[in-house]
C-alpha cells in the first residue's frame, strides 16, 4: 500500500467517524424534542384543577383521556371548567358532557362561562354540578343546524354537471352538486329534528325548566347570561371567584386550596407540528372528497 493510499484511507475513516458522530447527535436531538411534554405528576397536596374548553368543540380523545385522568386523581378535590366556545359538533359536545357528568358523581365540577358558551358549549355545561355565567355571556343557542350549499346554479354556469352514481336516492342528499328534492329535504329535516330532541332531552334532564321555558328556548335563540339565569339555564351569575366561593361553601374545600391550571391537550413539539402539517397537505391532495360533508354545529 502506497503512502497516498494510506492517507486516503485515513481521510475516509475520519469522514466516516465525523458523519457517524453527527448522525448520533441528530438522533439524540430528535428523541429529546419528540418526547411528550406532559405536566409533572408530582403534586404537593390537594388542589382544584382548572381546565379550559375553548373554541370549536369536537371529539378529542386526548382531551377526554385527560379529563378522566383528573377525575380519577385523588389529589384533585374539584374540577373548575372554563368554557369559551361558540359551539361544535353534536358528538363532541356529548363526549365532553358525559365525561364531566361522570366526574361530577365523585367530586364537584363547577363550570364558568366566558364570552360564549353556546350550543355544544352549553351542552357541555349540563354535565357540571354548578354553572356560573357572566351577565354578558352569550349562551343557550340550544339547537342543531346542518350547513348545506347549493352550487348547482354556479356549476351550470361553469358547464359542470354532476355525474355521481349513488346506491340510493338519499345518498347524495348533502351534495352541493345535486338539487334538493322534497324527499331529501324531509329526510334531512327529520335528522336535524331528531338531534334537536336529543339535545333538549339533556337540557330537561339537568335544568329545572317548565314547558313554557322549554318552548322559549327550543327555537335555538342565543341568550345573555342574565337572561339564561332568569330562565334557570344557569345557576349563578359571576366569574371564577364566584365559582371558587361556591366550592368553599358547598363542599369541604378551604380558601387555602390552590387552583392550578391543567392543560387538556398537550402542545405539540416542532417535529409533531411539521409532521401534522405534511400529513394534512398529503391527505388533502390525495384523499379529500368534499361532495358529501355533514357538519352539525351552532356558531
C-alpha positions in Angstrom: 0.0 0.0 0.0 1.4 3.3 -1.0 1.7 6.4 1.2 -1.1 8.1 -0.8 -3.4 5.2 -0.4 -2.8 5.1 3.3 -3.5 8.8 3.6 -6.7 8.4 1.6 -7.9 5.6 3.8 -7.2 7.8 6.9 -9.2 10.7 5.4 -12.1 8.4 4.6 -12.1 6.9 8.1 -12.1 10.3 9.7 -15.0 11.4 7.4 -17.0 8.2 8.4 -16.4 8.9 12.1 -17.4 12.5 11.7 -20.7 11.6 9.9 -21.4 8.8 12.4 -21.0 11.4 15.3 -23.3 13.8 13.5 -25.9 11.1 13.0 -25.8 10.1 16.7 -26.3 13.7 17.7 -29.2 14.1 15.3 -30.9 11.0 16.7 -30.4 12.3 20.3 -31.8 15.7 19.2 -34.9 14.1 17.6 -35.6 11.9 20.6 -35.3 14.7 23.1 -37.6 17.1 21.2 -40.1 14.3 20.3 -40.7 13.3 23.9 -44.2 14.1 25.1 -44.4 17.4 27.0 -46.7 16.2 29.8 -47.3 18.1 33.1 -45.4 16.8 36.1 -47.2 14.2 38.1 -45.6 15.4 41.4 -48.3 17.2 43.5 -47.7 19.0 46.7 -51.2 18.3 48.1 -54.9 18.6 47.4 -55.8 21.2 44.8 -58.6 22.4 42.4 -57.9 21.6 38.8 -58.9 24.3 36.4 -59.2 23.4 32.7 -60.2 25.4 29.6 -62.7 24.3 26.9 -62.2 26.9 24.2 -63.0 27.3 20.6 -64.9 24.7 18.4 -65.8 21.6 20.4 -65.2 18.3 18.7 -64.5 14.8 19.7 -60.9 14.7 21.0 -59.6 11.5 22.6 -56.6 13.1 24.2 -58.8 15.8 25.8 -61.3 13.2 27.1 -58.5 11.0 28.4 -57.0 13.9 30.4 -60.4 14.8 31.8 -61.0 11.3 33.1 -57.5 11.2 34.5 -58.2 14.3 36.5 -61.4 12.7 37.7 -59.6 9.7 39.0 -56.7 11.6 40.5 -57.0 11.6 44.3 -55.3 14.9 44.9 -57.9 16.7 42.7 -60.6 18.0 45.1 -62.7 19.6 42.4 -62.8 20.4 38.7 -63.3 24.0 37.6 -64.1 24.2 33.8 -63.8 27.5 32.0 -66.0 27.4 28.8 -65.5 29.8 26.0 -67.0 28.2 22.9 -69.4 29.2 20.2 -70.4 25.6 19.6 -69.2 22.4 18.0 -70.2 19.0 16.8 -73.0 17.1 18.5 -70.8 14.1 19.2 -68.0 16.4 20.6 -70.4 18.1 22.9 -71.9 14.9 24.1 -68.5 13.3 24.7 -67.4 16.2 27.0 -70.8 16.4 28.7 -70.6 12.6 29.5 -67.1 13.0 30.9 -68.0 15.9 33.2 -71.2 14.3 34.3 -69.4 11.1 35.3 -66.6 13.0 37.1 -69.3 15.0 39.0 -70.5 11.8 40.6 -67.3 11.6 42.6 -66.2 15.2 43.0 -67.7 18.6 42.4 -67.4 20.0 38.9 -68.2 23.8 38.5 -68.4 25.4 35.1 -67.7 29.1 34.4 -68.9 30.5 31.1 -66.7 33.1 29.4 -67.6 35.2 26.3 -69.6 32.4 24.8 -70.9 29.0 25.8 -73.5 28.4 23.1 -75.0 25.2 21.6 -72.4 22.5 22.1 -70.7 24.9 24.6 -73.9 25.0 26.6 -74.4 21.2 26.2 -71.0 20.7 27.9 -72.2 22.8 30.9 -75.0 20.3 31.5 -72.5 17.8 32.9 -71.4 20.2 35.7 -72.6 20.2 39.3 -72.9 24.1 39.2 -72.9 26.5 36.3 -71.8 30.2 36.6 -72.2 32.7 33.8 -71.2 36.3 33.3 -74.3 38.5 32.8 -72.8 39.3 29.3 -72.1 35.7 28.3 -73.7 34.6 25.1 -75.2 31.1 25.8 -78.2 29.0 25.1 -78.5 28.6 21.3 -80.0 25.2 22.1 -80.4 23.9 18.6 -78.8 21.9 15.7 -78.2 23.0 12.1 -76.8 21.3 9.1 -74.8 23.6 6.8 -75.5 22.8 3.2 -74.5 24.5 0.0 -76.5 24.5 -3.3 -73.9 25.1 -6.0 -75.9 23.7 -8.9 -76.5 27.1 -10.5 -72.9 28.0 -10.3 -71.9 24.6 -11.7 -74.3 25.1 -14.6 -72.8 28.5 -15.5 -69.4 26.9 -15.5 -70.6 24.0 -17.6 -70.1 21.4 -14.8 -72.6 18.6 -14.4 -72.8 16.1 -11.7 -72.2 12.5 -12.9 -72.3 10.8 -9.5 -73.6 7.3 -9.2 -75.3 6.6 -5.8 -76.8 3.4 -4.3 -79.9 5.2 -3.2 -82.0 8.4 -3.8 -80.9 9.9 -0.5 -77.2 9.0 -0.6 -76.3 12.3 -2.3 -78.7 14.4 -0.2 -75.9 16.7 1.1 -74.0 17.1 -2.2 -73.7 20.7 -3.3 -73.9 19.5 -6.9 -77.4 17.9 -6.5 -80.6 19.8 -6.4 -82.6 19.2 -3.2 -85.8 17.3 -3.7 -88.8 17.3 -1.4 -87.8 13.8 -0.3 -84.3 14.8 0.6 -85.4 18.0 2.4 -87.9 16.0 4.6 -85.2 13.4 5.2 -82.6 15.9 6.4 -85.1 17.9 8.4 -86.1 14.7 10.2 -82.5 14.1 11.0 -82.0 17.6 12.4 -85.2 17.3 14.4 -84.1 14.0 15.9 -80.8 15.5 17.1 -82.7 18.5 18.5 -84.8 16.2 20.6 -81.7 14.5 21.9 -80.2 17.9 22.8 -83.4 19.1 24.5 -83.7 15.9 26.5 -80.4 16.6 28.2 -81.5 20.2 29.0 -84.7 18.9 30.6 -82.9 16.3 32.5 -80.4 18.7 34.1 -82.2 22.1 34.3 -85.4 22.8 36.4 -87.4 24.3 33.5 -91.1 24.1 32.8 -92.9 23.7 29.4 -93.1 27.5 29.0 -89.3 27.9 29.2 -88.8 24.8 27.0 -90.9 26.4 24.3 -89.0 29.7 24.5 -85.6 28.1 24.1 -86.5 25.4 21.6 -86.2 27.8 18.7 -82.4 27.9 19.0 -82.1 31.5 20.2 -79.0 32.8 21.9 -79.3 34.3 25.4 -77.3 36.6 27.5 -76.1 35.1 30.8 -78.5 37.3 32.7 -81.5 36.0 30.7 -80.2 32.4 31.0 -80.2 32.9 34.7 -83.8 34.1 34.7 -84.8 31.1 32.7 -82.9 28.7 35.1 -80.4 27.6 32.4 -77.5 28.5 34.7 -77.2 28.5 38.5 -75.5 31.8 39.2 -74.1 35.0 37.7 -70.4 35.7 38.4 -66.9 34.6 37.5 -64.1 32.3 38.5 -64.1 33.8 42.0 -67.8 33.1 42.3 -67.1 29.5 41.3 -64.4 29.2 43.9 -66.6 30.5 46.7 -69.4 28.1 45.7 -66.9 25.2 46.1 -65.8 26.5 49.6 -69.4 27.0 50.8 -70.9 23.8 49.4 -68.0 21.3 49.7 -65.2 20.5 52.2 -62.8 22.8 50.3 -61.0 25.6 52.1 -60.0 29.0 51.0 -56.4 27.8 51.0 -57.0 25.1 48.4 -54.9 26.2 45.4 -56.3 26.4 41.9 -54.0 25.0 39.3 -54.3 25.3 35.5 -54.1 21.9 33.8 -53.9 21.7 30.0 -56.2 19.2 28.5 -54.3 19.0 25.2 -50.5 18.8 25.2 -48.8 21.4 23.0 -47.2 19.7 20.0 -43.4 19.9 19.6 -41.7 21.1 16.5 -41.5 17.7 14.9 -45.1 16.8 15.6 -46.3 20.1 14.1 -44.2 19.6 11.0 -45.5 16.0 10.6 -49.1 17.1 11.1 -48.7 19.9 8.5 -47.3 17.5 6.0 -50.0 14.9 6.7 -52.7 17.4 6.2 -51.3 18.5 2.8 -50.9 14.9 1.7 -54.3 13.8 2.8 -56.0 16.9 1.3 -54.4 16.4 -2.0 -55.0 12.7 -2.3 -58.0 11.7 -0.2 -60.2 14.8 0.3 -63.7 14.3 -1.1 -65.8 17.5 -0.4 -69.0 16.4 -2.1 -70.7 14.9 0.9 -69.8 16.7 4.1 -72.2 16.6 7.1 -71.4 19.1 9.8 -73.5 19.6 12.9 -72.7 22.8 14.8 -74.1 26.0 16.1 -71.9 29.2 15.8 
